[in-house]
Amino acid sequence: MYKKITQTTTGEALASVCSRKLLEVPAGPHAGRLAAVIQTAAGELKLAWSDSPTTGWSSLLSIATDAAEKPFDCLIDESGHIHVAYTETSTNYLVTRKLTFSGGDWSVGSKVTIYNGAQSENPSLAIEPGGKLWIAWTRISGGDSFVNVKASTDSGATWGSGAADAGEALTSAVASAFAKVVVRPGDIDVVYTSAGTAISHRTIPIDGGSWATAFDVATGTGFDDHFDAVVADDGMLAIAFDDGQLKFREHDGNNWGAVVTLDSDGGQSPQVAFKGGVPVVFYLSETDSLDKLFMYTSRQSGSFSTPVALDGRAKPFDTVALYSTGYSSFADLTDKSAGSTAAEVYHPSSNVFVKDQGDQVYFGMDESFRFIRFDLSTAGVGGSVTYSYWNGSTWIAFTPADGTFALDQTDKELRLWGDYKSIPSDWQKKIIEGDLRFWIKVEVTGTFSTGAVGSQITAVSSLTAVSVRR
């Protein structure tokens, strides 16, 4: 069930792909409460929360007004306190704020500077069972990038020996670097990419010692921030990464497994989660039409399954059929609607998508759905339409949640219903042109002076990033 939390005006609403944004209170009277940390606008980090069954979200709590439009990270500890690390707008220094949890409310603490010696970006936070905090980040000096790490033993009040302390550099100077720090039983692990040519791993014992020599998990070209590293309950370190192909590798504490290719077409925003001890990799897959499908693959059967869409109702339509009343004929536009070729979605007899009173378009899926995205090369002018669904005996007209779209704009993301729970319970399948589907019918009730022509019409939303709770 989809629920809109807030509108955002920044491209970094979900920050880097391997950082956390959706957290869960682990224990106490509010156990299971979800908290989402979002960048809502330039400078602004805010928090919203929701209790099970997550049918609504709280009003927004302001965390910071000085956050650069760059990746941030956050974590929640056993007491429900949230730590947020981000790059400060005016200085590009690395800073943090602690949100103290008490009586069901979070209160925002004072800003603490983690490092003020150079531009710092891409923070990644982790916490030991005893409460010691770790952070890995990209330190930029003289145009070069370094992966640095640092720790706090007082719940984030101070880091290392103070703000001037750069911590420890795990890499030499490289053109680019992105890192994630995780905690395993007995060890602190940092997984990072460097110069786009490798994804590497270094570790240090929790009880003290030195960082181990770097191990290259994989080498090649094209490595950037599209990777994730997660520790399973049994201590297994799992890494998913993209170097043109989406791949997976794991370490059991003693040995590295083989590199496994999950999707030869690659995958953006890969994230690993363990469900019942089974690794599941979620990611965005870019289609030929440049849509991004939210996909997943799991190792439930011993090897990773063929990737499939996480939401079978947020994909190209199973059928798109046009009916021209002037030519008394149907046309199948399923394939062309799923593509992105300009001005290709039209009835071959009328040369328009719809225009005349009585013209109809049917959008069909094997499952009931709630969303249509229109990309029209020519918007309709002067006409009107109705939307309806089949209840088993007749077509029921309705007004979409976002209002009736009369095909009079070239781009429109239209919510038919606010969420899946709001879909009419009496919506039933019907056979149209030999296909048994759940259909939405859009029918022209007032003739257009200019008929619409489409380039792409799909149920795939305009995803650019996703975040999975882990």
C-alpha positions as CSV (number, residue, x, y, z in Angstrom):
1,M,0.0,0.0,0.0
2,Y,1.5,3.3,-1.1
3,K,1.2,6.4,1.2
4,K,2.6,9.8,0.3
5,I,4.6,11.1,3.3
6,T,5.6,14.5,1.9
7,Q,6.5,16.5,-1.2
8,T,10.2,17.2,-1.8
9,T,12.0,19.7,-4.0
10,T,15.4,18.2,-3.9
11,G,17.1,15.5,-5.9
12,E,18.7,14.1,-2.8
13,A,15.5,13.2,-0.9
14,L,16.8,9.7,-0.3
15,A,20.5,10.5,-0.4
16,S,23.0,7.8,-1.3
17,V,21.9,4.4,-2.2
18,C,23.7,2.5,0.5
19,S,22.6,4.7,3.4
20,R,19.6,4.2,5.6
21,K,16.4,6.4,5.5
22,L,13.8,4.1,6.9
23,L,14.3,3.0,10.5
24,E,12.4,0.9,13.1
25,V,12.1,1.3,16.8
26,P,13.6,-2.0,18.1
27,A,12.1,-2.4,21.5
28,G,9.8,-0.9,24.2
29,P,6.2,0.2,24.1
30,H,6.7,1.8,20.6
31,A,8.5,-1.2,19.1
32,G,7.9,-1.5,15.4
33,R,7.3,2.2,14.8
34,L,8.8,3.3,11.5
35,A,10.7,6.5,11.2
36,A,11.6,8.0,7.8
37,V,14.4,10.7,7.4
38,I,14.0,12.7,4.2
39,Q,15.6,15.8,2.7
40,T,12.5,17.8,1.7
41,A,14.3,20.9,0.3
42,A,17.7,22.5,0.1
43,G,19.0,22.6,3.6
44,E,16.1,20.7,5.2
45,L,16.2,17.3,6.8
46,K,12.9,16.1,8.4
47,L,11.5,13.1,10.1
48,A,8.1,11.5,9.9
49,W,6.9,8.4,11.8
50,S,4.2,5.8,11.5
51,D,2.9,3.0,13.7
52,S,1.7,-0.3,12.4
53,P,-0.3,-0.9,10.2
54,T,1.3,2.2,8.6
55,T,-1.9,3.7,7.3
56,G,-0.8,7.3,8.0
57,W,2.3,9.3,8.9
58,S,3.0,12.0,11.5
59,S,3.5,15.6,10.8
60,L,7.1,16.4,9.9
61,L,9.8,17.1,12.6
62,S,12.6,19.4,11.5
63,I,16.0,17.9,12.1
64,A,18.2,20.4,10.3
65,T,18.0,23.5,8.1
66,D,21.7,23.5,7.1
67,A,22.0,20.2,5.3
68,A,23.8,20.3,1.9
69,E,22.0,18.6,-1.0
70,K,24.3,15.7,-0.7
71,P,24.1,12.2,0.7
72,F,23.3,11.8,4.4
73,D,23.0,8.7,6.7
74,C,21.1,7.8,9.9
75,L,20.8,4.9,12.3
76,I,18.7,4.0,15.3
77,D,20.1,2.5,18.5
78,E,18.5,0.0,20.9
79,S,16.8,2.8,22.9
80,G,15.2,4.3,19.8
81,H,17.6,7.3,19.6
82,I,18.4,8.3,16.0
83,H,21.8,9.6,14.8
84,V,21.9,11.6,11.6
85,A,25.1,12.5,9.8
86,Y,25.2,15.0,6.9
87,T,27.4,17.6,5.1
88,E,26.9,21.2,6.3
89,T,25.8,23.7,3.7
90,S,28.0,26.6,4.4
91,T,31.3,24.8,5.2
92,N,31.0,21.3,3.6
93,Y,32.1,20.0,7.0
94,L,30.8,16.7,8.3
95,V,28.3,17.1,11.2
96,T,25.8,15.1,13.1
97,R,22.7,15.5,15.3
98,K,21.2,13.1,17.8
99,L,17.4,12.7,18.1
100,T,16.7,11.5,21.6
101,F,13.6,9.2,21.9
102,S,11.5,9.5,25.1
103,G,7.8,8.9,25.7
104,G,7.1,8.3,22.1
105,D,8.6,11.6,20.9
106,W,12.0,12.5,19.3
107,S,13.7,15.7,20.3
108,V,16.5,17.1,18.2
109,G,19.8,17.8,19.9
110,S,22.6,20.3,19.1
111,K,24.7,20.0,16.1
112,V,28.1,18.3,16.6
113,T,31.0,18.7,14.1
114,I,32.6,15.4,13.3
115,Y,35.4,16.8,11.1
116,N,36.2,20.4,10.0
117,G,39.5,20.0,8.2
118,A,38.3,19.5,4.6
119,Q,35.2,19.0,2.5
120,S,33.5,15.8,3.6
121,E,30.7,13.9,1.9
122,N,28.9,10.5,1.7
123,P,28.8,9.6,5.5
124,S,28.0,6.1,6.6
125,L,27.2,5.3,10.2
126,A,27.3,2.0,12.2
127,I,27.0,1.1,15.9
128,E,28.6,-1.6,18.0
129,P,26.4,-3.7,20.4
130,G,28.0,-1.7,23.3
131,G,27.0,1.6,21.7
132,K,30.2,2.8,20.2
133,L,29.5,4.7,17.0
134,W,31.5,4.5,13.8
135,I,31.5,6.7,10.7
136,A,33.2,6.3,7.3
137,W,33.1,9.1,4.8
138,T,34.7,10.7,1.7
139,R,37.3,13.3,2.6
140,I,38.1,15.6,-0.3
141,S,41.4,17.5,-0.3
142,G,43.2,19.1,-3.2
143,G,40.8,17.6,-5.6
144,D,41.6,14.0,-4.4
145,S,39.2,11.7,-2.5
146,F,40.0,9.6,0.6
147,V,38.0,7.1,2.6
148,N,38.3,8.1,6.3
149,V,36.9,6.5,9.4
150,K,36.4,7.8,13.0
151,A,34.6,6.7,16.1
152,S,32.6,8.1,19.1
153,T,32.4,6.4,22.5
154,D,30.0,8.9,24.0
155,S,26.9,8.6,21.8
156,G,28.0,11.1,19.3
157,A,28.9,14.0,21.7
158,T,32.5,13.9,20.5
159,W,34.3,12.1,17.7
160,G,37.9,10.9,18.0
161,S,39.9,13.6,19.7
162,G,37.7,16.4,18.3
163,A,36.6,18.1,15.1
164,A,40.1,18.7,13.8
165,D,40.8,14.9,14.0
166,A,40.6,13.4,10.6
167,G,40.4,9.9,11.9
168,E,42.2,7.3,9.9
169,A,42.5,7.2,6.1
170,L,41.8,3.8,4.6
171,T,42.8,4.7,1.1
172,S,45.4,6.8,-0.7
173,A,44.4,9.7,-2.9
174,V,42.0,8.6,-5.6
175,A,39.7,10.3,-8.1
176,S,36.5,9.2,-6.3
177,A,35.6,7.1,-3.3
178,F,32.4,5.9,-1.6
179,A,32.3,3.8,1.6
180,K,29.9,2.0,3.9
181,V,30.8,0.9,7.4
182,V,29.2,-2.1,9.1
183,V,29.6,-4.1,12.3
184,R,30.1,-7.8,12.4
185,P,30.6,-10.0,15.5
186,G,34.1,-9.1,16.6
187,D,34.9,-6.8,13.7
188,I,34.3,-3.4,12.1
189,D,34.2,-3.7,8.3
190,V,34.4,-0.9,5.7
191,V,33.4,-1.6,2.1
192,Y,34.3,1.0,-0.4
193,T,34.9,1.9,-4.1
194,S,37.9,3.8,-5.2
195,A,38.6,5.5,-8.5
196,G,35.8,3.5,-10.1
197,T,38.2,0.6,-10.7
198,A,37.5,-1.6,-7.6
199,I,35.2,-2.4,-4.7
200,S,37.3,-3.2,-1.7
201,H,37.1,-4.3,1.9
202,R,39.1,-3.6,5.1
203,T,38.4,-4.7,8.6
204,I,39.6,-4.1,12.2
205,P,38.9,-6.0,15.4
206,I,36.4,-4.4,17.7
207,D,38.6,-5.0,20.7
208,G,41.5,-3.1,19.1
209,G,44.3,-3.6,16.6
210,S,45.1,-2.4,13.1
211,W,43.2,-2.3,9.9
212,A,43.8,-5.3,7.7
213,T,45.3,-4.9,4.3
214,A,42.7,-4.0,1.6
215,F,41.0,-6.9,-0.2
216,D,39.5,-6.3,-3.6
217,V,36.1,-7.8,-3.7
218,A,36.0,-7.1,-7.5
219,T,37.9,-5.0,-10.0
220,G,37.0,-3.5,-13.3
221,T,35.5,-0.2,-14.4
222,G,32.4,1.8,-13.5
223,F,32.3,1.3,-9.8
224,D,30.6,4.2,-8.0
225,D,28.1,4.6,-5.1
226,H,25.7,1.9,-6.5
227,F,26.5,-0.8,-3.9
228,D,25.4,-2.0,-0.6
229,A,26.9,-4.0,2.3
230,V,24.9,-5.7,5.0
231,V,25.6,-8.1,7.9
232,A,23.2,-11.0,8.4
233,D,22.3,-12.2,11.9
234,D,24.8,-15.1,11.5
235,G,27.6,-12.6,10.8
236,M,27.7,-13.1,7.0
237,L,28.8,-10.0,5.1
238,A,26.8,-9.6,1.9
239,I,27.7,-7.1,-0.8
240,A,25.7,-6.2,-3.9
241,F,27.3,-3.9,-6.5
242,D,26.9,-2.6,-10.0
243,D,29.8,-2.3,-12.5
244,G,27.6,-2.4,-15.6
245,Q,26.2,-5.7,-14.3
246,L,24.5,-6.3,-11.0
247,K,26.6,-8.7,-8.9
248,F,26.7,-10.2,-5.4
249,R,29.5,-11.6,-3.2
250,E,29.6,-12.6,0.5
251,H,32.1,-13.4,3.2
252,D,31.5,-15.8,6.0
253,G,34.2,-14.5,8.3
254,N,36.8,-16.8,6.9
255,N,36.4,-17.0,3.1
256,W,34.9,-15.1,0.2
257,G,32.4,-16.7,-2.0
258,A,32.4,-16.5,-5.8
259,V,31.1,-13.3,-7.5
260,V,27.5,-14.0,-8.7
261,T,25.9,-12.1,-11.5
262,L,22.3,-11.2,-10.6
263,D,21.3,-9.1,-13.6
264,S,23.6,-8.8,-16.7
265,D,21.8,-5.5,-17.5
266,G,23.0,-3.9,-14.3
267,G,21.0,-2.4,-11.5
268,Q,20.8,1.0,-9.7
269,S,20.3,1.5,-6.0
270,P,21.0,-2.1,-5.1
271,Q,20.2,-3.0,-1.5
272,V,20.5,-6.2,0.4
273,A,18.1,-7.4,3.1
274,F,18.0,-10.8,4.9
275,K,14.5,-12.3,5.1
276,G,14.5,-15.4,7.3
277,G,18.2,-15.8,6.8
278,V,17.8,-15.6,3.0
279,P,19.6,-12.7,1.1
280,V,17.2,-10.6,-1.0
281,V,18.6,-7.9,-3.4
282,F,16.3,-5.0,-4.3
283,Y,17.3,-2.6,-7.1
284,L,16.1,-0.4,-10.0
285,S,16.3,-1.9,-13.4
286,E,16.4,0.5,-16.4
287,T,14.3,-0.7,-19.3
288,D,14.8,0.1,-23.0
289,S,12.3,2.9,-22.6
290,L,14.5,4.3,-19.7
291,D,11.8,3.5,-17.1
292,K,13.1,2.2,-13.8
293,L,11.4,-0.9,-12.6
294,F,11.7,-1.8,-8.9
295,M,13.0,-5.4,-9.0
296,Y,14.2,-8.1,-6.6
297,T,15.9,-11.4,-6.6
298,S,16.3,-13.8,-3.7
299,R,18.3,-16.9,-2.9
300,Q,15.4,-18.8,-1.4
301,S,16.1,-22.0,-3.4
302,G,19.9,-22.0,-3.0
303,S,20.7,-19.9,-6.0
304,F,19.4,-16.4,-6.9
305,S,16.0,-16.4,-8.7
306,T,15.3,-14.7,-12.0
307,P,14.7,-11.0,-11.1
308,V,11.0,-9.9,-11.1
309,A,9.2,-6.7,-10.4
310,L,8.6,-6.2,-6.7
311,D,5.2,-4.7,-7.5
312,G,3.4,-6.5,-10.3
313,R,1.1,-3.5,-10.6
314,A,3.8,-0.9,-11.2
315,K,5.0,-2.1,-14.7
316,P,4.1,-1.6,-18.3
317,F,0.4,-2.5,-18.9
318,D,-0.4,-6.0,-20.0
319,T,-2.7,-4.7,-22.6
320,V,-3.5,-1.2,-24.1
321,A,-6.3,-1.3,-26.6
322,L,-7.7,1.7,-28.5
323,Y,-11.2,1.8,-30.0
324,S,-12.0,4.3,-32.8
325,T,-15.7,5.0,-33.1
326,G,-15.3,6.5,-36.5
327,Y,-13.7,3.4,-37.9
328,S,-15.5,0.9,-35.6
329,S,-12.2,-0.9,-34.9
330,F,-9.8,-1.8,-32.1
331,A,-6.0,-1.4,-32.3
332,D,-3.5,-3.1,-30.0
333,L,-1.0,-0.5,-28.7
334,T,0.5,-2.5,-25.9
335,D,4.1,-2.6,-27.2
336,K,4.1,1.0,-28.4
337,S,2.7,2.3,-25.1
338,A,5.5,0.5,-23.2
339,G,8.2,2.1,-25.4
340,S,9.4,5.7,-25.6
341,T,9.4,6.5,-29.3
342,A,7.8,9.9,-29.8
343,A,4.4,10.2,-31.3
344,E,4.0,6.4,-31.9
345,V,0.9,5.7,-29.7
346,Y,-2.1,6.3,-31.9
347,H,-4.9,4.4,-33.7
348,P,-3.5,3.5,-37.2
349,S,-6.8,4.4,-38.9
350,S,-7.6,7.7,-37.1
351,N,-3.9,8.7,-36.6
352,V,-4.7,9.9,-33.1
353,F,-4.9,8.4,-29.6
354,V,-8.5,9.5,-29.1
355,K,-10.4,12.4,-30.4
356,D,-14.1,11.8,-31.3
357,Q,-17.0,11.3,-28.9
358,G,-17.2,7.6,-28.2
359,D,-13.5,6.9,-28.8
360,Q,-12.1,4.7,-26.0
361,V,-8.8,3.5,-24.6
362,Y,-8.6,0.4,-22.3
363,F,-5.7,-0.1,-19.9
364,G,-5.5,-3.7,-18.7
365,M,-3.6,-5.6,-16.1
366,D,-3.7,-9.0,-14.6
367,E,-3.9,-7.4,-11.1
368,S,-5.9,-4.3,-10.1
369,F,-3.8,-1.2,-10.2
370,R,-3.9,2.5,-9.1
371,F,-1.6,4.6,-11.4
372,I,-1.2,5.7,-15.0
373,R,1.7,7.8,-16.3
374,F,1.0,9.7,-19.5
375,D,3.7,11.0,-21.9
376,L,1.9,12.6,-24.8
377,S,3.7,14.1,-27.8
378,T,0.5,16.1,-28.6
379,A,-1.9,17.1,-25.9
380,G,-5.7,17.0,-26.6
381,V,-7.5,20.3,-27.0
382,G,-11.1,21.1,-26.2
383,G,-12.4,17.7,-25.3
384,S,-13.6,15.8,-22.2
385,V,-13.3,12.2,-21.0
386,T,-14.7,9.9,-18.3
387,Y,-12.9,7.2,-16.4
388,S,-14.6,3.9,-15.4
389,Y,-14.0,0.4,-14.2
390,W,-16.0,-2.9,-14.7
391,N,-17.9,-4.1,-11.6
392,G,-19.0,-7.4,-13.2
393,S,-22.2,-6.1,-14.8
394,T,-21.6,-2.5,-15.9
395,W,-19.0,0.2,-16.2
396,I,-18.8,2.4,-13.1
397,A,-17.6,6.0,-13.8
398,F,-15.3,7.5,-11.1
399,T,-13.2,10.5,-10.6
400,P,-9.5,9.6,-10.1
401,A,-7.8,10.6,-6.9
402,D,-5.8,13.3,-8.7
403,G,-8.9,14.5,-10.6
404,T,-10.1,13.7,-14.1
405,F,-7.2,14.1,-16.6
406,A,-8.6,15.1,-20.0
407,L,-5.4,14.3,-21.9
408,D,-4.8,18.1,-22.1
409,Q,-1.2,18.0,-20.8
410,T,1.8,16.3,-22.4
411,D,3.0,14.9,-19.1
412,K,0.8,13.6,-16.3
413,E,1.2,11.2,-13.4
414,L,-2.3,10.2,-12.4
415,R,-3.3,8.4,-9.2
416,L,-6.5,6.6,-9.9
417,W,-6.9,5.8,-6.2
418,G,-4.8,7.1,-3.2
419,D,-3.4,3.7,-2.3
420,Y,-4.1,0.0,-3.0
421,K,-6.4,-0.2,0.0
422,S,-8.7,2.4,-1.7
423,I,-9.2,0.3,-4.9
424,P,-12.9,-0.5,-5.3
425,S,-13.7,-3.9,-3.9
426,D,-16.2,-4.6,-6.7
427,W,-13.7,-4.1,-9.6
428,Q,-13.7,-7.3,-11.6
429,K,-12.0,-8.7,-14.7
430,K,-13.6,-8.5,-18.1
431,I,-12.7,-9.8,-21.6
432,I,-11.8,-7.1,-24.0
433,E,-10.4,-8.1,-27.4
434,G,-9.8,-11.6,-26.1
435,D,-7.9,-10.5,-23.0
436,L,-9.3,-11.1,-19.5
437,R,-7.9,-8.2,-17.4
438,F,-8.7,-5.6,-14.8
439,W,-9.5,-2.6,-17.1
440,I,-9.7,1.1,-16.8
441,K,-11.7,2.6,-19.6
442,V,-11.1,6.2,-20.7
443,E,-13.9,7.3,-23.0
444,V,-14.3,10.6,-24.9
445,T,-17.5,12.3,-23.9
446,G,-16.8,15.6,-25.7
447,T,-15.1,15.7,-29.0
448,F,-11.5,17.2,-29.1
449,S,-10.7,19.8,-31.7
450,T,-7.1,18.4,-31.6
451,G,-6.8,14.7,-30.8
452,A,-4.1,13.5,-28.4
453,V,-1.1,11.5,-29.6
454,G,1.0,9.5,-27.2
455,S,4.7,8.6,-26.8
456,Q,4.4,6.4,-23.7
457,I,1.6,5.4,-21.4
458,T,2.5,3.1,-18.5
459,A,1.9,2.1,-14.9
460,V,5.6,2.6,-14.1
461,S,6.1,5.6,-11.9
462,S,9.1,8.0,-12.3
463,L,11.4,6.4,-9.8
464,T,14.9,7.7,-9.4
465,A,15.8,6.1,-6.0
466,V,14.4,3.7,-3.5
467,S,15.2,2.8,0.1
468,V,14.5,-0.5,1.8
469,R,14.4,-0.9,5.5
470,R,17.1,-3.3,6.7
